[in-house]
Amino acid sequence: MREALEGFLGISLDKINVSIVETVYMVSVSLIIATVFAFFFAVLLAFTRKGGIFQNLIVYNVLNVVINIVRSTPFVVLLVAVMPLTKALIGTRIGPTAAIVPMTLSSIPFMARLMENSLLDTGRGILEAAQSIGATPFQCIVYFILPESLGSLILSLTTGVVGLIGSSAMAGYVGGGGIGALIQNYGYNKFNFTLMYSLVVVLILVTQLLQTLGNKLAALARKNK
């Protein structure tokens, strides 16, 4: 069975397994770091804006501009632009660990915007209700706004994961490793279209699975709030 599959794909399964592990590693680490920073920035954006609980237009405007700039930068351009930073932090510009730096930097503003919208979608009604019973700003956020927006936050996180999978594949084209590098080096460059399209199908199936899981978790969170 193994030999037949390797013959069909034109590559050893060991190389495929290594590329899968590299992709999971890049996506997982980037997701954890990006989620922490994105959520922090989302809270700042949502609550320091005009009329927010902690209104501070200086903080909001500066953060808003920075996020817009980074978010509007194409990932391929960002990938190259942050190479000096990647070299300084990681010690190399290539490999799965090096790819985590641009993947994280690209994902933070994207996820921050999604999470900001999730927090704002709760509406002012629940905030006013919380304030009317004497809740402090901290209590309003922790006990009212976050539970109310949990389902939407889960969907935002799911979208972020899907985006990181795409970024990891793109990073492989410039030495980032993972499935993207396998498609480039052993699929496209060697005209092995069976391998290339098979891996593309795998990525599509994984994306669909994650999206379905995210939708179910979001629905469950909304049901139990």
N, C-alpha and C positions, 0 to 999 in steps of 0.2 A: 504493500500500500504506500509506504513512504517513498520507495524508489519510483513507483508509478507517478506519484504526485510531483516528485522532484523532476522527473522526466517531462511531465506536462508543463511545469512552470519554467524549466530550464535553469534552475538554481537550487542550491541545497536549502533544506528547511531550516538549518542552523542559522544561515544568514538572514532568513526571514524572521526567525525568532528574535535574533539580536536587534533587528530594525524595529520590531514591535515593542520590545523592552525599552529601546531608546526613545521611541515616540511616547510611550506611557510615562516615562521618566520626565521628558521635557514638558509635556502637557500638565502632569500632576504638580510638579514643583512650580511652574509658572502660574498655574491656577491658584495654588495656595497663597503665593506672594501677592499676586494681582488682586485676589479677593479681599485680602486684608487692607491693602492700600485703597482699592476702589471703594470699598464700603466707607472707609474713613473720609475720603474726598466727597463721596455722595452725601454723607451726613452734613458735611460743611456746606456743600452747594445747596442742599435742601433747606437748611435752617439758618444760613447767614444771608440769604437773599432778602430783598425788600419784603417786609411783612413777616419774616421768619421768626422763629422763637428766639434765636440768637442773632438778630439782624446786625450784619457788619458788611457794608457794601464794599469796603476796601478788600477784605478777604475774599468775598464772593467774586468781585470783578477780576482780581488777579488770578485766582484759581480757574475761573471760567475761561479766561483768555488762554492760559497755559494748556488746559485740557483741550480746547478747540484746536490749538496749533498742533499738538502731538497727535490728536485724533485724525486730523486732516492729512497727516503725512503718510503716504503709501508705505506699506510694510517693507517692501523691497528697498525703498530709499532709507527708511529707518534702520533696516538691517545693516546697511553699509555705513550709515552716518554714525552709529554708536559703536563701531568696531574699536576705536581707541578706548572707549569706556569699557567695552567687553574685555579687551586686552589687559586693562588696568585692574579689573575686578577678578577675572578668571585666570589670566596669564596666557590665554590663547584666544584666537579669533575663530577657531573652527571646533567642531565637535558638539555633541548634545548639550553639554554644560554651558558652553559659550552661547548656544542658541537661546538659552533660557533668558538671557538679559534682554535682547530685543523683543522676544515674545512677551515678556512681562511688561516692558515699557509700552508696547503697542496695545496690550490688553487692558491696562489700568484705566486710561481715559475712556475707552469704549464701555467697559463694565461700569465705570463710575456714572456715566450718563444713563445707562439702563437702570441702575440702582437708584439714581436720583429721581427718575421718573416713577419708579415703584414707590418711593417714599412720598412723592407728591400726589400720587394717585389716590391716596387715602382720603384726600379732601380736607377742607378746613372744619367740616362738621364734627369729626371725631376729636379734633384738636380743641375746638371750642367747648365740646362736652367735657373733655378731661379738665380743661382749665376752670370750668364752671363748678367743678366739685373740689377745687383747690389743689389739683395736682401740680407739682413743680415741673419746670421744663424737662428735667431729667426723667421724671416719672412719665411725662407725656410721651417721650420718645420710647422708653423701654417697655412700658406697660400698655400703651395704646397704639402708637403709630407702627412700631415694629411688628407686633402680632397681627395687626390689620393688613400690613403690606407683605407678610411672609410669603404668601403664594406668588405674588408678583416678583419678589426677590429671587425665589427659586427659579422662575422662568428666566430672569435676567442672568442668573448663574449658569443655567443650561445653555443659553445663547453664547455666553462667554466661553464655555467649554468647546462648543462647536467651532467657534472662531479660532480658538487655540489649536484645534486639530488641523484646520486649514493653514494656520501660520506655521505649524511644525512641518507640514509637507513642503511649504515654500522654503523654509529654512534649510531643508535638505538639499536644495539646489545650489546652495553656496557653502556646502561643507558642514551643515548642521547635523547630519546623520539622520537616522530614523527612516520611516517608510518613504519619505520624499526623496532621500538620497538613493534608496534602493530603486525606486521608479526611474530616477534619472540615470544612474550608473549602470544598472543591469537590465533596465527595461528599454528606455528611449535610446540611449547611446548604443546599445547592442541590438536594436531593432527587435527586441523580445516583447512584442505587443501582447502576447498572452499573459506574461507576468505583469506588465504595466496595467492592463485593463482589469486583471484579477485583483490587484491591490487597490485599484480605484473602487471596485465594487465593495471590497472589504471596508474601505473608509466610509462609503455611502451607508452600508449596513450599520456600522458602528455609530455613525451620526444619527441615523433614524432611531436606533435603540436608545441612545442617550436622550434624544428629544422626547421620545415616548415616556421614558422614565421620569424626565423632568416634568412633563405635563401631568402625569399621575401624582407625583409628589406635591405639585402645586395645587391640584384639585383636592388632595387630601388635607393640605394645610388650610385651604379656604373652608373646607367642610368642618374642620375641628376648631376653627378660631372662635 
